[in-house]
Amino acid sequence: MGLLVSNVPDPAPTFSFILQIMGKFNSKNSEITFEFELVEQNPTDIIQNFNKENYDFAMIYASIMS
């Protein structure tokens, strides 16, 4: 059994984006809080600030679709 597709329009335009998040994790007694910061920096700056500002984790997500 096969699938026949005809007259398929061109795909949607391509795009790219970068999402960078740095976060701090605080735990006092039974209270847990998270602080997230969206940052617009290159990955090298993220790593430097991660160490300098005492962040608990950093996530650098980059996706380029074509």
mmCIF file as Biopython writes it, N, C-alpha, C and O atoms, coordinates in Angstrom:
data_model
#
loop_
_atom_site.group_PDB
_atom_site.id
_atom_site.type_symbol
_atom_site.label_atom_id
_atom_site.label_alt_id
_atom_site.label_comp_id
_atom_site.label_asym_id
_atom_site.label_entity_id
_atom_site.label_seq_id
_atom_site.pdbx_PDB_ins_code
_atom_site.Cartn_x
_atom_site.Cartn_y
_atom_site.Cartn_z
_atom_site.occupancy
_atom_site.B_iso_or_equiv
_atom_site.auth_seq_id
_atom_site.auth_asym_id
_atom_site.pdbx_PDB_model_num
ATOM 1   N N  . MET A ? 1  ? 0.852  -1.171 0.000  1.0 0.0 1  A 1 
ATOM 2   C CA . MET A ? 1  ? 0.000  0.000  0.000  1.0 0.0 1  A 1 
ATOM 3   C C  . MET A ? 1  ? 0.897  1.233  0.000  1.0 0.0 1  A 1 
ATOM 4   O O  . MET A ? 1  ? 1.860  1.303  0.763  1.0 0.0 1  A 1 
ATOM 5   N N  . GLY A ? 2  ? 0.590  2.180  -0.835 1.0 0.0 2  A 1 
ATOM 6   C CA . GLY A ? 2  ? 1.409  3.374  -0.934 1.0 0.0 2  A 1 
ATOM 7   C C  . GLY A ? 2  ? 0.581  4.622  -0.742 1.0 0.0 2  A 1 
ATOM 8   O O  . GLY A ? 2  ? -0.648 4.577  -0.709 1.0 0.0 2  A 1 
ATOM 9   N N  . LEU A ? 3  ? 1.283  5.747  -0.615 1.0 0.0 3  A 1 
ATOM 10  C CA . LEU A ? 3  ? 0.629  7.037  -0.424 1.0 0.0 3  A 1 
ATOM 11  C C  . LEU A ? 3  ? 1.008  7.920  -1.591 1.0 0.0 3  A 1 
ATOM 12  O O  . LEU A ? 3  ? 2.193  8.120  -1.857 1.0 0.0 3  A 1 
ATOM 13  N N  . LEU A ? 4  ? 0.035  8.445  -2.282 1.0 0.0 4  A 1 
ATOM 14  C CA . LEU A ? 4  ? 0.278  9.305  -3.428 1.0 0.0 4  A 1 
ATOM 15  C C  . LEU A ? 4  ? -0.021 10.746 -3.031 1.0 0.0 4  A 1 
ATOM 16  O O  . LEU A ? 4  ? -1.121 11.068 -2.581 1.0 0.0 4  A 1 
ATOM 17  N N  . VAL A ? 5  ? 0.979  11.605 -3.207 1.0 0.0 5  A 1 
ATOM 18  C CA . VAL A ? 5  ? 0.812  13.022 -2.880 1.0 0.0 5  A 1 
ATOM 19  C C  . VAL A ? 5  ? 1.124  13.814 -4.133 1.0 0.0 5  A 1 
ATOM 20  O O  . VAL A ? 5  ? 2.178  13.632 -4.743 1.0 0.0 5  A 1 
ATOM 21  N N  . SER A ? 6  ? 0.221  14.683 -4.515 1.0 0.0 6  A 1 
ATOM 22  C CA . SER A ? 6  ? 0.454  15.507 -5.699 1.0 0.0 6  A 1 
ATOM 23  C C  . SER A ? 6  ? 0.126  16.955 -5.384 1.0 0.0 6  A 1 
ATOM 24  O O  . SER A ? 6  ? -0.593 17.261 -4.433 1.0 0.0 6  A 1 
ATOM 25  N N  . ASN A ? 7  ? 0.670  17.830 -6.203 1.0 0.0 7  A 1 
ATOM 26  C CA . ASN A ? 7  ? 0.443  19.269 -6.051 1.0 0.0 7  A 1 
ATOM 27  C C  . ASN A ? 7  ? 0.792  19.762 -4.643 1.0 0.0 7  A 1 
ATOM 28  O O  . ASN A ? 7  ? 0.027  20.503 -4.026 1.0 0.0 7  A 1 
ATOM 29  N N  . VAL A ? 8  ? 1.944  19.343 -4.154 1.0 0.0 8  A 1 
ATOM 30  C CA . VAL A ? 8  ? 2.389  19.769 -2.824 1.0 0.0 8  A 1 
ATOM 31  C C  . VAL A ? 8  ? 2.995  21.156 -2.946 1.0 0.0 8  A 1 
ATOM 32  O O  . VAL A ? 8  ? 3.909  21.350 -3.747 1.0 0.0 8  A 1 
ATOM 33  N N  . PRO A ? 9  ? 2.516  22.133 -2.172 1.0 0.0 9  A 1 
ATOM 34  C CA . PRO A ? 9  ? 3.082  23.486 -2.239 1.0 0.0 9  A 1 
ATOM 35  C C  . PRO A ? 9  ? 4.493  23.514 -1.658 1.0 0.0 9  A 1 
ATOM 36  O O  . PRO A ? 9  ? 4.917  22.603 -0.947 1.0 0.0 9  A 1 
ATOM 37  N N  . ASP A ? 10 ? 5.200  24.587 -1.984 1.0 0.0 10 A 1 
ATOM 38  C CA . ASP A ? 10 ? 6.540  24.765 -1.428 1.0 0.0 10 A 1 
ATOM 39  C C  . ASP A ? 10 ? 6.462  24.815 0.090  1.0 0.0 10 A 1 
ATOM 40  O O  . ASP A ? 10 ? 5.471  25.283 0.651  1.0 0.0 10 A 1 
ATOM 41  N N  . PRO A ? 11 ? 7.509  24.329 0.756  1.0 0.0 11 A 1 
ATOM 42  C CA . PRO A ? 11 ? 7.494  24.376 2.228  1.0 0.0 11 A 1 
ATOM 43  C C  . PRO A ? 11 ? 7.529  25.816 2.745  1.0 0.0 11 A 1 
ATOM 44  O O  . PRO A ? 11 ? 7.862  26.747 2.012  1.0 0.0 11 A 1 
ATOM 45  N N  . ALA A ? 12 ? 7.188  25.971 3.991  1.0 0.0 12 A 1 
ATOM 46  C CA . ALA A ? 12 ? 7.195  27.291 4.628  1.0 0.0 12 A 1 
ATOM 47  C C  . ALA A ? 12 ? 8.612  27.863 4.617  1.0 0.0 12 A 1 
ATOM 48  O O  . ALA A ? 12 ? 9.583  27.113 4.509  1.0 0.0 12 A 1 
ATOM 49  N N  . PRO A ? 13 ? 8.733  29.178 4.729  1.0 0.0 13 A 1 
ATOM 50  C CA . PRO A ? 13 ? 10.066 29.797 4.767  1.0 0.0 13 A 1 
ATOM 51  C C  . PRO A ? 13 ? 10.895 29.243 5.919  1.0 0.0 13 A 1 
ATOM 52  O O  . PRO A ? 13 ? 10.363 28.827 6.948  1.0 0.0 13 A 1 
ATOM 53  N N  . THR A ? 14 ? 12.194 29.249 5.722  1.0 0.0 14 A 1 
ATOM 54  C CA . THR A ? 14 ? 13.086 28.746 6.767  1.0 0.0 14 A 1 
ATOM 55  C C  . THR A ? 14 ? 13.373 29.846 7.776  1.0 0.0 14 A 1 
ATOM 56  O O  . THR A ? 14 ? 13.199 31.030 7.487  1.0 0.0 14 A 1 
ATOM 57  N N  . PHE A ? 15 ? 13.805 29.454 8.935  1.0 0.0 15 A 1 
ATOM 58  C CA . PHE A ? 15 ? 14.152 30.418 9.971  1.0 0.0 15 A 1 
ATOM 59  C C  . PHE A ? 15 ? 15.200 29.802 10.884 1.0 0.0 15 A 1 
ATOM 60  O O  . PHE A ? 15 ? 15.425 28.592 10.870 1.0 0.0 15 A 1 
ATOM 61  N N  . SER A ? 16 ? 15.830 30.646 11.670 1.0 0.0 16 A 1 
ATOM 62  C CA . SER A ? 16 ? 16.790 30.160 12.659 1.0 0.0 16 A 1 
ATOM 63  C C  . SER A ? 16 ? 16.588 30.942 13.941 1.0 0.0 16 A 1 
ATOM 64  O O  . SER A ? 16 ? 16.129 32.084 13.916 1.0 0.0 16 A 1 
ATOM 65  N N  . PHE A ? 17 ? 16.930 30.331 15.052 1.0 0.0 17 A 1 
ATOM 66  C CA . PHE A ? 17 ? 16.804 31.026 16.321 1.0 0.0 17 A 1 
ATOM 67  C C  . PHE A ? 17 ? 17.795 30.443 17.320 1.0 0.0 17 A 1 
ATOM 68  O O  . PHE A ? 17 ? 18.263 29.315 17.169 1.0 0.0 17 A 1 
ATOM 69  N N  . ILE A ? 18 ? 18.097 31.217 18.317 1.0 0.0 18 A 1 
ATOM 70  C CA . ILE A ? 18 ? 18.967 30.770 19.403 1.0 0.0 18 A 1 
ATOM 71  C C  . ILE A ? 18 ? 18.289 31.143 20.708 1.0 0.0 18 A 1 
ATOM 72  O O  . ILE A ? 18 ? 17.887 32.291 20.894 1.0 0.0 18 A 1 
ATOM 73  N N  . LEU A ? 19 ? 18.164 30.207 21.590 1.0 0.0 19 A 1 
ATOM 74  C CA . LEU A ? 19 ? 17.586 30.440 22.910 1.0 0.0 19 A 1 
ATOM 75  C C  . LEU A ? 19 ? 18.639 30.089 23.942 1.0 0.0 19 A 1 
ATOM 76  O O  . LEU A ? 19 ? 19.141 28.965 23.959 1.0 0.0 19 A 1 
ATOM 77  N N  . GLN A ? 20 ? 18.973 31.017 24.782 1.0 0.0 20 A 1 
ATOM 78  C CA . GLN A ? 20 ? 19.976 30.790 25.809 1.0 0.0 20 A 1 
ATOM 79  C C  . GLN A ? 20 ? 19.360 31.119 27.164 1.0 0.0 20 A 1 
ATOM 80  O O  . GLN A ? 20 ? 18.789 32.195 27.341 1.0 0.0 20 A 1 
ATOM 81  N N  . ILE A ? 21 ? 19.470 30.229 28.089 1.0 0.0 21 A 1 
ATOM 82  C CA . ILE A ? 21 ? 18.893 30.408 29.421 1.0 0.0 21 A 1 
ATOM 83  C C  . ILE A ? 21 ? 19.956 30.115 30.465 1.0 0.0 21 A 1 
ATOM 84  O O  . ILE A ? 21 ? 20.716 29.154 30.348 1.0 0.0 21 A 1 
ATOM 85  N N  . MET A ? 22 ? 19.997 30.951 31.476 1.0 0.0 22 A 1 
ATOM 86  C CA . MET A ? 22 ? 20.840 30.681 32.631 1.0 0.0 22 A 1 
ATOM 87  C C  . MET A ? 22 ? 19.926 30.626 33.845 1.0 0.0 22 A 1 
ATOM 88  O O  . MET A ? 22 ? 18.946 31.367 33.914 1.0 0.0 22 A 1 
ATOM 89  N N  . GLY A ? 23 ? 20.224 29.781 34.778 1.0 0.0 23 A 1 
ATOM 90  C CA . GLY A ? 23 ? 19.335 29.626 35.923 1.0 0.0 23 A 1 
ATOM 91  C C  . GLY A ? 23 ? 20.078 29.486 37.227 1.0 0.0 23 A 1 
ATOM 92  O O  . GLY A ? 23 ? 21.217 29.021 37.265 1.0 0.0 23 A 1 
ATOM 93  N N  . LYS A ? 24 ? 19.426 29.891 38.293 1.0 0.0 24 A 1 
ATOM 94  C CA . LYS A ? 24 ? 19.950 29.727 39.649 1.0 0.0 24 A 1 
ATOM 95  C C  . LYS A ? 24 ? 18.971 28.878 40.437 1.0 0.0 24 A 1 
ATOM 96  O O  . LYS A ? 24 ? 17.756 29.024 40.301 1.0 0.0 24 A 1 
ATOM 97  N N  . PHE A ? 25 ? 19.491 28.017 41.238 1.0 0.0 25 A 1 
ATOM 98  C CA . PHE A ? 25 ? 18.686 27.109 42.043 1.0 0.0 25 A 1 
ATOM 99  C C  . PHE A ? 25 ? 18.947 27.429 43.506 1.0 0.0 25 A 1 
ATOM 100 O O  . PHE A ? 25 ? 20.091 27.383 43.958 1.0 0.0 25 A 1 
ATOM 101 N N  . ASN A ? 26 ? 17.898 27.751 44.245 1.0 0.0 26 A 1 
ATOM 102 C CA . ASN A ? 26 ? 18.031 28.070 45.663 1.0 0.0 26 A 1 
ATOM 103 C C  . ASN A ? 26 ? 17.192 27.108 46.484 1.0 0.0 26 A 1 
ATOM 104 O O  . ASN A ? 26 ? 16.033 26.845 46.160 1.0 0.0 26 A 1 
ATOM 105 N N  . SER A ? 27 ? 17.781 26.587 47.542 1.0 0.0 27 A 1 
ATOM 106 C CA . SER A ? 27 ? 17.056 25.663 48.408 1.0 0.0 27 A 1 
ATOM 107 C C  . SER A ? 27 ? 17.306 26.056 49.857 1.0 0.0 27 A 1 
ATOM 108 O O  . SER A ? 27 ? 18.438 26.015 50.337 1.0 0.0 27 A 1 
ATOM 109 N N  . LYS A ? 28 ? 16.237 26.436 50.545 1.0 0.0 28 A 1 
ATOM 110 C CA . LYS A ? 28 ? 16.316 26.781 51.963 1.0 0.0 28 A 1 
ATOM 111 C C  . LYS A ? 28 ? 15.231 26.004 52.681 1.0 0.0 28 A 1 
ATOM 112 O O  . LYS A ? 28 ? 14.045 26.176 52.400 1.0 0.0 28 A 1 
ATOM 113 N N  . ASN A ? 29 ? 15.633 25.160 53.598 1.0 0.0 29 A 1 
ATOM 114 C CA . ASN A ? 29 ? 14.705 24.289 54.315 1.0 0.0 29 A 1 
ATOM 115 C C  . ASN A ? 29 ? 13.850 23.511 53.310 1.0 0.0 29 A 1 
ATOM 116 O O  . ASN A ? 29 ? 14.393 22.730 52.528 1.0 0.0 29 A 1 
ATOM 117 N N  . SER A ? 30 ? 12.555 23.701 53.312 1.0 0.0 30 A 1 
ATOM 118 C CA . SER A ? 30 ? 11.699 22.973 52.379 1.0 0.0 30 A 1 
ATOM 119 C C  . SER A ? 30 ? 11.297 23.834 51.185 1.0 0.0 30 A 1 
ATOM 120 O O  . SER A ? 30 ? 10.486 23.414 50.360 1.0 0.0 30 A 1 
ATOM 121 N N  . GLU A ? 31 ? 11.859 25.026 51.093 1.0 0.0 31 A 1 
ATOM 122 C CA . GLU A ? 31 ? 11.499 25.942 50.017 1.0 0.0 31 A 1 
ATOM 123 C C  . GLU A ? 31 ? 12.530 25.862 48.893 1.0 0.0 31 A 1 
ATOM 124 O O  . GLU A ? 31 ? 13.730 25.995 49.133 1.0 0.0 31 A 1 
ATOM 125 N N  . ILE A ? 32 ? 12.066 25.649 47.694 1.0 0.0 32 A 1 
ATOM 126 C CA . ILE A ? 32 ? 12.944 25.566 46.531 1.0 0.0 32 A 1 
ATOM 127 C C  . ILE A ? 32 ? 12.485 26.602 45.514 1.0 0.0 32 A 1 
ATOM 128 O O  . ILE A ? 32 ? 11.302 26.671 45.181 1.0 0.0 32 A 1 
ATOM 129 N N  . THR A ? 33 ? 13.412 27.398 45.029 1.0 0.0 33 A 1 
ATOM 130 C CA . THR A ? 33 ? 13.073 28.397 44.024 1.0 0.0 33 A 1 
ATOM 131 C C  . THR A ? 33 ? 14.047 28.302 42.856 1.0 0.0 33 A 1 
ATOM 132 O O  . THR A ? 33 ? 15.196 27.889 43.007 1.0 0.0 33 A 1 
ATOM 133 N N  . PHE A ? 34 ? 13.558 28.692 41.707 1.0 0.0 34 A 1 
ATOM 134 C CA . PHE A ? 34 ? 14.380 28.757 40.513 1.0 0.0 34 A 1 
ATOM 135 C C  . PHE A ? 34 ? 14.316 30.168 39.962 1.0 0.0 34 A 1 
ATOM 136 O O  . PHE A ? 34 ? 13.257 30.794 39.958 1.0 0.0 34 A 1 
ATOM 137 N N  . GLU A ? 35 ? 15.437 30.659 39.504 1.0 0.0 35 A 1 
ATOM 138 C CA . GLU A ? 35 ? 15.481 31.944 38.816 1.0 0.0 35 A 1 
ATOM 139 C C  . GLU A ? 35 ? 16.018 31.683 37.416 1.0 0.0 35 A 1 
ATOM 140 O O  . GLU A ? 35 ? 17.099 31.118 37.251 1.0 0.0 35 A 1 
ATOM 141 N N  . PHE A ? 36 ? 15.257 32.096 36.415 1.0 0.0 36 A 1 
ATOM 142 C CA . PHE A ? 36 ? 15.700 31.913 35.042 1.0 0.0 36 A 1 
ATOM 143 C C  . PHE A ? 36 ? 15.944 33.264 34.411 1.0 0.0 36 A 1 
ATOM 144 O O  . PHE A ? 36 ? 15.222 34.227 34.668 1.0 0.0 36 A 1 
ATOM 145 N N  . GLU A ? 37 ? 16.951 33.323 33.597 1.0 0.0 37 A 1 
ATOM 146 C CA . GLU A ? 37 ? 17.289 34.570 32.926 1.0 0.0 37 A 1 
ATOM 147 C C  . GLU A ? 37 ? 17.529 34.264 31.452 1.0 0.0 37 A 1 
ATOM 148 O O  . GLU A ? 37 ? 18.402 33.466 31.109 1.0 0.0 37 A 1 
ATOM 149 N N  . LEU A ? 38 ? 16.756 34.898 30.590 1.0 0.0 38 A 1 
ATOM 150 C CA . LEU A ? 38 ? 17.015 34.794 29.159 1.0 0.0 38 A 1 
ATOM 151 C C  . LEU A ? 38 ? 18.109 35.786 28.820 1.0 0.0 38 A 1 
ATOM 152 O O  . LEU A ? 38 ? 18.005 36.972 29.132 1.0 0.0 38 A 1 
ATOM 153 N N  . VAL A ? 39 ? 19.140 35.305 28.191 1.0 0.0 39 A 1 
ATOM 154 C CA . VAL A ? 39 ? 20.279 36.163 27.893 1.0 0.0 39 A 1 
ATOM 155 C C  . VAL A ? 39 ? 20.568 36.139 26.402 1.0 0.0 39 A 1 
ATOM 156 O O  . VAL A ? 39 ? 20.348 35.137 25.722 1.0 0.0 39 A 1 
ATOM 157 N N  . GLU A ? 40 ? 21.059 37.253 25.918 1.0 0.0 40 A 1 
ATOM 158 C CA . GLU A ? 40 ? 21.463 37.347 24.522 1.0 0.0 40 A 1 
ATOM 159 C C  . GLU A ? 40 ? 22.970 37.538 24.493 1.0 0.0 40 A 1 
ATOM 160 O O  . GLU A ? 40 ? 23.469 38.658 24.389 1.0 0.0 40 A 1 
ATOM 161 N N  . GLN A ? 41 ? 23.674 36.442 24.586 1.0 0.0 41 A 1 
ATOM 162 C CA . GLN A ? 41 ? 25.127 36.456 24.576 1.0 0.0 41 A 1 
ATOM 163 C C  . GLN A ? 41 ? 25.598 35.266 23.760 1.0 0.0 41 A 1 
ATOM 164 O O  . GLN A ? 41 ? 24.862 34.300 23.560 1.0 0.0 41 A 1 
ATOM 165 N N  . ASN A ? 42 ? 26.828 35.351 23.294 1.0 0.0 42 A 1 
ATOM 166 C CA . ASN A ? 42 ? 27.349 34.196 22.586 1.0 0.0 42 A 1 
ATOM 167 C C  . ASN A ? 42 ? 27.731 33.116 23.601 1.0 0.0 42 A 1 
ATOM 168 O O  . ASN A ? 42 ? 27.893 33.422 24.783 1.0 0.0 42 A 1 
ATOM 169 N N  . PRO A ? 43 ? 27.876 31.873 23.172 1.0 0.0 43 A 1 
ATOM 170 C CA . PRO A ? 43 ? 28.153 30.775 24.119 1.0 0.0 43 A 1 
ATOM 171 C C  . PRO A ? 43 ? 29.388 30.990 24.984 1.0 0.0 43 A 1 
ATOM 172 O O  . PRO A ? 43 ? 29.408 30.552 26.134 1.0 0.0 43 A 1 
ATOM 173 N N  . THR A ? 44 ? 30.417 31.653 24.463 1.0 0.0 44 A 1 
ATOM 174 C CA . THR A ? 44 ? 31.615 31.915 25.265 1.0 0.0 44 A 1 
ATOM 175 C C  . THR A ? 44 ? 31.284 32.823 26.437 1.0 0.0 44 A 1 
ATOM 176 O O  . THR A ? 44 ? 31.730 32.573 27.557 1.0 0.0 44 A 1 
ATOM 177 N N  . ASP A ? 45 ? 30.504 33.877 26.197 1.0 0.0 45 A 1 
ATOM 178 C CA . ASP A ? 45 ? 30.096 34.781 27.277 1.0 0.0 45 A 1 
ATOM 179 C C  . ASP A ? 45 ? 29.213 34.064 28.290 1.0 0.0 45 A 1 
ATOM 180 O O  . ASP A ? 45 ? 29.315 34.312 29.492 1.0 0.0 45 A 1 
ATOM 181 N N  . ILE A ? 46 ? 28.343 33.172 27.806 1.0 0.0 46 A 1 
ATOM 182 C CA . ILE A ? 46 ? 27.491 32.401 28.719 1.0 0.0 46 A 1 
ATOM 183 C C  . ILE A ? 46 ? 28.353 31.619 29.700 1.0 0.0 46 A 1 
ATOM 184 O O  . ILE A ? 46 ? 28.094 31.629 30.903 1.0 0.0 46 A 1 
ATOM 185 N N  . ILE A ? 47 ? 29.368 30.949 29.193 1.0 0.0 47 A 1 
ATOM 186 C CA . ILE A ? 47 ? 30.237 30.132 30.055 1.0 0.0 47 A 1 
ATOM 187 C C  . ILE A ? 47 ? 30.980 31.009 31.047 1.0 0.0 47 A 1 
ATOM 188 O O  . ILE A ? 47 ? 31.077 30.656 32.223 1.0 0.0 47 A 1 
ATOM 189 N N  . GLN A ? 48 ? 31.508 32.150 30.602 1.0 0.0 48 A 1 
ATOM 190 C CA . GLN A ? 48 ? 32.225 33.052 31.508 1.0 0.0 48 A 1 
ATOM 191 C C  . GLN A ? 48 ? 31.299 33.587 32.594 1.0 0.0 48 A 1 
ATOM 192 O O  . GLN A ? 48 ? 31.678 33.610 33.765 1.0 0.0 48 A 1 
ATOM 193 N N  . ASN A ? 49 ? 30.095 34.016 32.229 1.0 0.0 49 A 1 
ATOM 194 C CA . ASN A ? 49 ? 29.153 34.534 33.224 1.0 0.0 49 A 1 
ATOM 195 C C  . ASN A ? 49 ? 28.628 33.429 34.131 1.0 0.0 49 A 1 
ATOM 196 O O  . ASN A ? 49 ? 28.333 33.671 35.302 1.0 0.0 49 A 1 
ATOM 197 N N  . PHE A ? 50 ? 28.513 32.227 33.598 1.0 0.0 50 A 1 
ATOM 198 C CA . PHE A ? 50 ? 28.090 31.080 34.404 1.0 0.0 50 A 1 
ATOM 199 C C  . PHE A ? 50 ? 29.042 30.895 35.582 1.0 0.0 50 A 1 
ATOM 200 O O  . PHE A ? 50 ? 28.604 30.681 36.713 1.0 0.0 50 A 1 
ATOM 201 N N  . ASN A ? 51 ? 30.326 30.978 35.318 1.0 0.0 51 A 1 
ATOM 202 C CA . ASN A ? 51 ? 31.325 30.820 36.377 1.0 0.0 51 A 1 
ATOM 203 C C  . ASN A ? 51 ? 31.392 32.042 37.281 1.0 0.0 51 A 1 
ATOM 204 O O  . ASN A ? 51 ? 31.505 31.904 38.499 1.0 0.0 51 A 1 
ATOM 205 N N  . LYS A ? 52 ? 31.325 33.228 36.705 1.0 0.0 52 A 1 
ATOM 206 C CA . LYS A ? 52 ? 31.481 34.469 37.467 1.0 0.0 52 A 1 
ATOM 207 C C  . LYS A ? 52 ? 30.282 34.761 38.361 1.0 0.0 52 A 1 
ATOM 208 O O  . LYS A ? 52 ? 30.459 35.228 39.486 1.0 0.0 52 A 1 
ATOM 209 N N  . GLU A ? 53 ? 29.070 34.499 37.887 1.0 0.0 53 A 1 
ATOM 210 C CA . GLU A ? 53 ? 27.856 34.874 38.606 1.0 0.0 53 A 1 
ATOM 211 C C  . GLU A ? 53 ? 27.265 33.755 39.449 1.0 0.0 53 A 1 
ATOM 212 O O  . GLU A ? 53 ? 26.188 33.916 40.022 1.0 0.0 53 A 1 
ATOM 213 N N  . ASN A ? 54 ? 27.954 32.626 39.530 1.0 0.0 54 A 1 
ATOM 214 C CA . ASN A ? 54 ? 27.526 31.507 40.375 1.0 0.0 54 A 1 
ATOM 215 C C  . ASN A ? 54 ? 26.167 30.939 39.961 1.0 0.0 54 A 1 
ATOM 216 O O  . ASN A ? 54 ? 25.315 30.679 40.811 1.0 0.0 54 A 1 
ATOM 217 N N  . TYR A ? 55 ? 25.971 30.751 38.675 1.0 0.0 55 A 1 
ATOM 218 C CA . TYR A ? 55 ? 24.758 30.092 38.188 1.0 0.0 55 A 1 
ATOM 219 C C  . TYR A ? 55 ? 24.874 28.596 38.414 1.0 0.0 55 A 1 
ATOM 220 O O  . TYR A ? 55 ? 25.976 28.049 38.422 1.0 0.0 55 A 1 
ATOM 221 N N  . ASP A ? 56 ? 23.752 27.938 38.595 1.0 0.0 56 A 1 
ATOM 222 C CA . ASP A ? 56 ? 23.754 26.501 38.815 1.0 0.0 56 A 1 
ATOM 223 C C  . ASP A ? 56 ? 23.676 25.715 37.516 1.0 0.0 56 A 1 
ATOM 224 O O  . ASP A ? 56 ? 24.179 24.594 37.442 1.0 0.0 56 A 1 
ATOM 225 N N  . PHE A ? 57 ? 23.067 26.271 36.516 1.0 0.0 57 A 1 
ATOM 226 C CA . PHE A ? 57 ? 23.038 25.597 35.220 1.0 0.0 57 A 1 
ATOM 227 C C  . PHE A ? 57 ? 22.827 26.614 34.108 1.0 0.0 57 A 1 
ATOM 228 O O  . PHE A ? 57 ? 22.294 27.702 34.327 1.0 0.0 57 A 1 
ATOM 229 N N  . ALA A ? 58 ? 23.249 26.241 32.938 1.0 0.0 58 A 1 
ATOM 230 C CA . ALA A ? 58 ? 23.046 27.071 31.754 1.0 0.0 58 A 1 
ATOM 231 C C  . ALA A ? 58 ? 22.654 26.156 30.612 1.0 0.0 58 A 1 
ATOM 232 O O  . ALA A ? 58 ? 23.157 25.038 30.498 1.0 0.0 58 A 1 
ATOM 233 N N  . MET A ? 59 ? 21.763 26.630 29.776 1.0 0.0 59 A 1 
ATOM 234 C CA . MET A ? 59 ? 21.340 25.860 28.622 1.0 0.0 59 A 1 
ATOM 235 C C  . MET A ? 59 ? 21.469 26.747 27.395 1.0 0.0 59 A 1 
ATOM 236 O O  . MET A ? 59 ? 20.915 27.844 27.341 1.0 0.0 59 A 1 
ATOM 237 N N  . ILE A ? 60 ? 22.193 26.265 26.436 1.0 0.0 60 A 1 
ATOM 238 C CA . ILE A ? 60 ? 22.348 26.987 25.186 1.0 0.0 60 A 1 
ATOM 239 C C  . ILE A ? 60 ? 21.724 26.116 24.111 1.0 0.0 60 A 1 
ATOM 240 O O  . ILE A ? 60 ? 22.211 25.018 23.841 1.0 0.0 60 A 1 
ATOM 241 N N  . TYR A ? 61 ? 20.669 26.587 23.506 1.0 0.0 61 A 1 
ATOM 242 C CA . TYR A ? 61 ? 19.943 25.815 22.505 1.0 0.0 61 A 1 
ATOM 243 C C  . TYR A ? 61 ? 19.968 26.585 21.199 1.0 0.0 61 A 1 
ATOM 244 O O  . TYR A ? 61 ? 19.524 27.731 21.140 1.0 0.0 61 A 1 
ATOM 245 N N  . ALA A ? 62 ? 20.470 25.977 20.183 1.0 0.0 62 A 1 
ATOM 246 C CA . ALA A ? 62 ? 20.500 26.624 18.881 1.0 0.0 62 A 1 
ATOM 247 C C  . ALA A ? 62 ? 19.916 25.678 17.852 1.0 0.0 62 A 1 
ATOM 248 O O  . ALA A ? 62 ? 20.261 24.497 17.813 1.0 0.0 62 A 1 
ATOM 249 N N  . SER A ? 63 ? 19.046 26.191 17.032 1.0 0.0 63 A 1 
ATOM 250 C CA . SER A ? 63 ? 18.436 25.377 15.991 1.0 0.0 63 A 1 
ATOM 251 C C  . SER A ? 63 ? 18.408 26.169 14.702 1.0 0.0 63 A 1 
ATOM 252 O O  . SER A ? 63 ? 17.936 27.305 14.664 1.0 0.0 63 A 1 
ATOM 253 N N  . ILE A ? 64 ? 18.908 25.573 13.669 1.0 0.0 64 A 1 
ATOM 254 C CA . ILE A ? 64 ? 18.870 26.211 12.363 1.0 0.0 64 A 1 
ATOM 255 C C  . ILE A ? 64 ? 18.107 25.278 11.440 1.0 0.0 64 A 1 
ATOM 256 O O  . ILE A ? 64 ? 18.528 24.148 11.195 1.0 0.0 64 A 1 
ATOM 257 N N  . MET A ? 65 ? 17.001 25.751 10.939 1.0 0.0 65 A 1 
ATOM 258 C CA . MET A ? 65 ? 16.165 24.934 10.063 1.0 0.0 65 A 1 
ATOM 259 C C  . MET A ? 65 ? 16.337 25.414 8.630  1.0 0.0 65 A 1 
ATOM 260 O O  . MET A ? 65 ? 16.408 26.617 8.379  1.0 0.0 65 A 1 
ATOM 261 N N  . SER A ? 66 ? 16.401 24.498 7.711  1.0 0.0 66 A 1 
ATOM 262 C CA . SER A ? 66 ? 16.539 24.891 6.311  1.0 0.0 66 A 1 
ATOM 263 C C  . SER A ? 66 ? 15.640 24.052 5.433  1.0 0.0 66 A 1 
ATOM 264 O O  . SER A ? 66 ? 15.619 24.237 4.217  1.0 0.0 66 A 1 
#
